Amino acid sequence: MSLDKATIRKVATLARIEVPEAELDATAAKLSGILKWIEQLSEVNTDNVAPMSGGTTDLAQSWRSDEVTDGGMADKVLANAPDAQDGFFGVPKVVE
């Protein structure tokens, strides 16, 4: 499938990108090459290939208990704070 300038203009408008007039031919050639490669993929025989939903279909999800915690690392978090006061972040006063 080869694309013409009008199709490239329409795709660019739909994608909300600007393609300068001077680059329309080059863009059409690149996109046509991509579409030809995709057409080649459709020629591959996949009759004996089972469909998959992901690369880890044989793995089971590991669940953790849903418990609310404070994370247990307040000291580590506050170590990065420029101003820590009494276990909290110190911030500049913004209201008079």
HULIN-V85257 format. One record per backbone hydrogen bond with DSSP energy under -0.5 kcal/mol. NH is the residue of the N-H (numbers start at 0). CO is the residue of the C=O. If there is no record, write none. Layout:
nh=NH co=CO
nh=NH co=CO
This chain:
nh=7 co=3
nh=8 co=4
nh=9 co=5
nh=10 co=6
nh=11 co=7
nh=12 co=8
nh=13 co=9
nh=14 co=10
nh=15 co=11
nh=15 co=12
nh=16 co=11
nh=18 co=16
nh=19 co=17
nh=22 co=19
nh=23 co=20
nh=26 co=22
nh=27 co=23
nh=28 co=24
nh=29 co=25
nh=30 co=26
nh=31 co=27
nh=32 co=28
nh=33 co=29
nh=34 co=30
nh=35 co=31
nh=36 co=32
nh=37 co=33
nh=38 co=34
nh=39 co=35
nh=40 co=36
nh=41 co=37
nh=42 co=38
nh=42 co=39
nh=43 co=40
nh=45 co=43
nh=48 co=45
nh=49 co=47
nh=56 co=53
nh=58 co=55
nh=62 co=60
nh=66 co=64
nh=68 co=66
nh=76 co=72
nh=77 co=73
nh=78 co=74
nh=79 co=75
nh=79 co=76
nh=80 co=77
nh=84 co=87
nh=87 co=84
nh=89 co=82
